[in-house]
């Protein structure tokens, strides 16, 4: 990689390299950030009931602000840089989730689209700058390309990671092993002599599903299905809090020691060996074999009997109650709002408007989650009964479940049952 660490912009401003040196700390904090991207987005969207689209708008605005601050700096500063990475991780995750949950775009299509988009970003970046090395992010155009690539890698990593889980049905704990193994293999090929820029970006993409799977493993219930352990049941809020604390501690350490500042690192470490074209070609073939082996593993796993990673069969007590009895103690206005959304979804399903039915069901889920804190204390039995039927409705749309949307007839059946339960 090029070792140029400073350059003068067209406006005359001297800039040092704006990206930290790739040390062990870089990868540690990157994985911490990706875990926060998964768990924090889920917590705000579902637990606080903000909703997927609203959460995406909020974090897009925050991203614009923190990126503007980062771009104005003329050197790498740990806190604003890693704050930008955290916000990008949440934002990229939300964009993919919107495509999947709101627009019903299949994960394989999202993965393909983001792959093409990332290739386009790299292509334009290379055509303009003749380098993709993060050791040469010393001008505003290069830094702009860098952050655009980072945003797309988070969206791509989210799509490919979720698609892998959809194909294999692996639990969150088991799913950590694939990206971890791939990163280890890439590291070995880099040590052998693989192109460092290619190795870096491949590993960078894979840290997204690795961090997301770690977050899911920590936050998920210990048992999703009888006899199938999945997570540590820490919850999304606790997981986010732990990892935000670890990120803050690491950033403070790096701010004090400056051990990841490129100029400091170059002054204390010997220059890296020059590239060997022959070894790079051999390693490139190794990357190809690794891709083929990974595809073979996924095809094999998909062919094995499995239920899917988030086939959330309702394990609450499905209490049978007379029509309207379950919501008798709930505020009429809240019940009416829920019934309106359920009726809209039912109407759209009957008319063949699959997108409209799915969108109304998504809003129904968001409203139900937002009202949990106020409704459940009023009548836990009634809330549990409605929640069980609500989960069946969401399952027919593939919302919060790994299965694809079911036929409209099944959606209508469960929505009718829900409306009957609500009176």
Residue pairs with C-beta under 8 A, 6 or more apart in sequence:
1 133
1 134
1 135
1 136
1 196
1 197
1 272
2 131
2 133
2 135
2 136
3 135
3 266
3 271
4 135
4 136
4 138
5 16
5 17
5 135
5 138
5 262
5 263
5 266
6 14
6 15
6 16
6 17
6 138
7 14
7 15
7 136
7 138
7 139
8 14
8 15
9 15
9 139
9 140
13 74
14 74
15 74
15 75
15 138
15 139
15 140
16 74
16 75
16 76
16 138
16 262
16 263
17 75
17 76
17 134
17 135
17 136
17 137
17 138
17 262
17 263
18 70
18 73
18 75
18 76
18 81
18 137
18 138
18 143
18 146
19 76
19 81
19 134
19 135
19 137
19 146
19 262
20 26
20 76
20 78
20 81
20 254
20 260
20 261
20 262
21 259
21 260
21 261
21 262
21 264
21 265
22 134
22 200
23 259
23 260
23 265
25 250
25 253
25 254
25 259
25 260
26 260
27 203
27 207
28 250
29 82
29 85
29 247
29 250
29 251
29 254
30 85
30 204
30 207
30 211
31 207
31 210
31 211
31 214
32 211
32 243
32 246
32 247
32 250
33 82
33 85
33 86
33 89
33 211
33 247
34 89
34 154
34 157
34 207
34 208
34 210
34 211
34 212
34 215
35 211
35 212
35 214
35 215
35 218
35 239
35 243
36 86
36 89
36 90
36 211
36 215
36 240
36 243
36 244
36 247
37 86
37 88
37 89
37 90
37 92
37 93
37 154
37 208
37 211
37 212
37 215
38 93
38 158
38 211
38 212
38 215
38 216
39 215
39 216
39 218
39 219
39 236
39 239
39 240
39 243
40 90
40 236
40 240
40 244
41 55
41 59
41 90
41 93
41 94
41 97
42 219
42 236
43 236
43 237
43 240
44 50
44 55
44 58
45 51
45 52
45 55
45 94
45 97
45 366
46 236
46 366
46 369
47 236
47 237
47 369
48 370
49 366
49 367
49 369
49 370
49 371
49 372
50 58
50 366
50 370
51 363
51 366
52 94
52 97
52 98
52 101
52 102
52 362
52 366
53 98
53 102
55 94
56 91
56 94
56 95
56 98
59 87
59 90
59 91
59 94
60 91
62 87
62 91
63 84
63 87
63 88
63 91
66 80
66 83
66 84
66 87
67 84
67 87
67 147
69 80
70 80
70 81
70 84
70 147
71 140
71 143
71 144
73 80
76 260
76 261
76 262
77 255
78 251
78 254
78 255
78 260
79 251
79 255
82 247
82 251
84 147
85 150
86 244
86 247
88 147
88 150
88 151
88 154
89 154
89 208
89 211
91 151
91 154
92 151
92 152
92 153
92 154
92 155
92 157
92 158
92 208
93 154
93 155
93 158
93 212
95 155
96 110
96 114
96 155
96 158
96 159
96 162
97 158
99 105
99 110
99 159
100 107
100 110
100 159
100 162
101 362
101 399
102 358
102 359
102 362
103 355
104 354
104 355
104 358
104 398
104 405
106 404
107 159
107 160
107 162
107 163
107 166
108 163
110 155
110 159
110 163
111 156
111 159
111 160
111 163
114 152
114 155
114 156
114 159
115 156
117 152
117 156
118 149
118 152
118 153
118 156
118 205
121 145
121 148
121 149
121 152
122 132
122 149
122 201
124 145
125 132
125 142
125 145
125 149
126 132
128 141
128 145
129 136
129 139
129 141
129 142
129 145
131 142
131 197
132 197
132 201
133 196
133 197
134 146
134 200
135 262
136 142
137 143
137 146
149 201
150 204
153 201
153 204
153 205
153 208
154 208
156 205
156 208
157 205
157 206
157 207
157 208
157 209
157 212
158 208
158 209
158 212
160 205
160 209
161 175
161 179
161 208
161 209
161 212
161 213
164 170
164 175
164 178
164 209
164 298
165 175
165 308
165 309
165 310
165 402
166 308
166 309
166 402
167 298
167 301
167 302
168 175
168 298
168 301
168 302
168 304
168 306
168 309
169 301
169 304
169 306
169 307
169 308
169 309
169 311
169 402
170 178
170 301
170 306
170 309
171 217
171 224
171 228
171 229
171 230
171 231
171 309
172 213
172 216
172 217
172 220
172 230
172 231
172 309
173 217
173 229
173 230
173 231
175 209
175 213
175 216
175 217
175 309
176 210
176 213
176 214
176 217
178 209
178 294
178 297
179 206
179 207
179 209
179 210
179 213
180 210
182 206
182 290
182 294
183 203
183 206
183 207
183 210
185 290
186 194
186 199
186 202
186 203
186 206
186 287
186 290
187 199
187 203
189 199
189 283
189 286
189 287
189 290
190 196
190 199
190 283
192 279
192 282
192 283
192 286
193 275
193 276
193 279
193 280
193 282
193 283
194 279
194 280
194 283
194 284
194 286
194 287
195 275
195 280
195 283
195 284
196 272
196 275
198 284
198 287
202 287
215 236
215 239
215 243
216 231
217 230
217 231
217 232
218 231
218 232
218 234
218 239
218 242
219 231
219 232
219 233
219 234
219 235
219 236
219 238
219 239
220 230
220 231
220 232
220 233
221 230
221 231
221 233
222 229
222 230
222 231
222 232
222 233
223 229
223 230
224 230
224 231
224 310
224 312
225 307
225 311
225 313
225 315
234 242
254 260
258 264
259 265
308 401
308 402
308 403
309 402
310 400
310 401
310 402
311 401
311 402
311 403
312 391
312 395
312 400
312 401
314 388
314 391
314 392
316 384
316 387
316 388
316 391
317 384
317 388
318 385
318 388
318 389
319 326
319 381
319 384
319 385
319 388
320 385
321 381
321 382
321 385
321 421
323 420
323 421
323 423
324 421
324 422
324 423
325 382
325 423
326 379
326 381
326 382
326 383
326 385
326 386
326 421
326 422
327 335
327 382
327 386
327 421
327 422
327 423
328 379
328 382
329 378
329 379
329 382
330 375
330 378
330 379
330 382
334 371
334 374
334 375
335 422
335 423
337 367
338 364
338 367
338 368
338 371
338 422
339 419
339 422
341 360
341 361
341 363
341 364
341 367
342 360
342 364
342 393
342 415
342 418
342 419
342 422
343 419
344 356
344 360
345 356
345 357
345 358
345 360
345 361
345 364
345 393
345 411
345 415
346 357
346 411
346 412
346 415
346 416
346 419
348 354
348 356
348 357
348 360
349 357
349 408
349 411
349 412
349 415
350 408
350 412
352 408
354 405
354 408
357 397
357 408
357 411
358 397
358 399
358 405
361 393
361 394
361 397
361 399
361 411
361 415
362 397
362 399
364 390
364 393
365 390
365 394
365 399
365 400
368 386
368 387
368 390
372 383
375 383
376 383
385 421
386 418
386 421
386 422
389 414
389 417
389 418
389 421
390 418
391 400
392 414
392 417
392 418
393 411
393 414
393 415
393 418
394 400
394 401
395 401
395 403
395 406
395 414
396 405
396 406
396 410
396 411
396 414
397 405
397 406
397 411
398 404
398 405
398 406
405 411
